[in-house]
Amino acid sequence: MAAGDYRIGLDGKFLYGAAGSTATTEADNVRNVNLNLSKRVAEALRRGKKWVAKKTIATEAAVEFEILDIEGDAFLAQIKNAFMNNTKIALYPKDAASGEGLDADFYISSFSRNENNEDFIIYSVTAEPTDEQREPAWA
């Protein structure tokens, strides 16, 4: 890609693997990935001041994505297992093959299935990172 070229979501990579290490297996049945990053903020209003003092203190994240239901798919099985058993899974959604993303272990906090008559079965998933075995990293 050349400087100034628009980047396309289809060029992204979505990797998964065992919790505790960087995900390395690519899932190709993922679409509509949303990486949501936010900061928790401490605030104080001191006497005599007209402005509230604010300071960011911690980062929060969630990854929302859809999985196309393909018979016998290993990625869907691992996501379903992580949700049903309250276990972690390593995920690494990247903006391109050599791009950046959040490399972390995640808990699956939402797992929904849509069975529209005119479409494929789609699972909607929300994953939230944890620092229990390793620190989430932007890489």
C-alpha positions in Angstrom: 0.0 0.0 0.0 1.2 3.5 -0.8 0.9 6.5 1.5 -2.5 8.1 1.1 -4.3 4.8 0.1 -7.4 4.0 2.0 -7.2 0.9 4.2 -9.9 -1.8 4.0 -11.2 -4.0 6.8 -11.0 -7.1 4.6 -7.2 -6.7 4.7 -7.2 -7.2 8.5 -6.3 -10.5 10.3 -8.1 -12.0 13.2 -5.9 -14.5 15.2 -6.8 -16.8 18.0 -5.1 -19.3 20.2 -4.6 -20.6 23.7 -4.7 -18.1 26.6 -1.3 -17.2 28.0 0.5 -16.5 24.7 0.1 -14.5 21.5 -2.6 -15.9 19.2 -1.2 -17.3 15.9 -4.0 -19.2 14.2 -6.0 -17.2 11.7 -9.8 -17.2 11.7 -11.1 -16.4 8.2 -14.9 -16.6 9.0 -14.9 -13.3 11.0 -16.5 -10.1 9.8 -17.4 -6.6 11.1 -14.7 -6.4 13.8 -15.0 -3.4 16.1 -12.2 -2.6 18.6 -13.5 -0.3 21.3 -10.9 1.4 23.5 -11.7 3.8 26.3 -10.1 5.3 29.4 -11.4 5.3 33.0 -11.1 8.8 34.4 -10.5 10.1 38.0 -11.9 13.5 38.6 -11.9 16.1 41.3 -13.6 19.4 41.9 -11.5 21.5 44.3 -12.8 24.4 46.3 -12.5 27.7 44.5 -12.1 26.1 41.1 -14.5 26.4 38.2 -13.2 23.5 36.3 -13.2 19.8 37.1 -9.7 18.3 37.1 -9.6 15.0 35.2 -6.9 12.4 34.7 -7.0 9.1 32.8 -6.0 6.2 35.0 -6.7 2.9 33.2 -7.5 1.6 29.8 -10.6 -0.5 29.0 -11.3 -2.4 25.8 -13.9 -4.6 24.1 -13.7 -6.4 20.8 -17.0 -7.0 19.0 -17.2 -9.2 15.9 -19.3 -11.6 14.0 -18.6 -15.2 13.1 -20.1 -17.0 10.1 -21.3 -20.4 11.2 -19.3 -23.0 9.2 -19.9 -26.7 10.0 -17.0 -28.1 12.1 -15.2 -24.7 12.4 -12.6 -24.8 15.1 -12.6 -21.1 15.9 -16.4 -21.0 16.5 -16.0 -24.1 18.7 -13.3 -22.4 20.8 -15.3 -19.2 21.2 -18.4 -21.2 22.3 -16.3 -23.2 24.7 -14.7 -20.1 26.2 -18.1 -18.5 26.7 -19.9 -21.6 28.1 -17.0 -22.5 30.5 -15.9 -19.0 31.6 -12.4 -19.6 30.3 -10.0 -17.3 28.5 -9.0 -17.3 24.8 -6.1 -15.4 23.2 -7.3 -13.1 20.5 -5.3 -10.7 18.3 -7.4 -8.6 15.8 -5.1 -6.7 13.5 -5.9 -4.0 11.1 -3.7 -5.6 8.4 -1.5 -8.7 7.9 1.5 -6.8 9.2 -0.6 -4.3 11.1 -1.4 -3.4 14.7 -4.0 -4.5 17.2 -4.7 -5.6 20.7 -2.9 -8.8 21.7 -4.5 -10.2 24.8 -6.3 -13.0 26.6 -10.1 -12.4 26.6 -13.2 -13.5 28.3 -16.2 -13.8 26.0 -18.9 -11.7 27.7 -21.6 -11.9 25.0 -22.4 -14.7 22.5 -25.5 -14.4 20.4 -26.8 -16.3 17.4 -28.9 -14.7 14.5 -30.8 -17.2 12.3 -32.2 -14.9 9.6 -34.2 -16.9 7.1 -32.4 -15.3 4.1 -28.9 -15.2 5.4 -26.2 -17.4 6.9 -26.2 -18.2 10.6 -24.2 -15.4 12.3 -22.8 -15.3 15.8 -22.3 -11.9 17.4 -19.5 -11.9 20.0 -18.1 -9.5 22.5 -14.7 -10.2 24.1 -13.1 -8.3 26.9 -9.4 -8.5 27.8 -8.0 -9.6 31.1 -4.5 -9.3 32.6 -4.6 -12.5 34.7 -1.9 -14.4 32.8 -0.3 -11.6 30.7 -0.7 -7.9 30.2 -2.7 -6.8 27.1 -0.4 -5.2 24.6 -0.8 -2.9 21.6 1.4 -4.5 19.0 
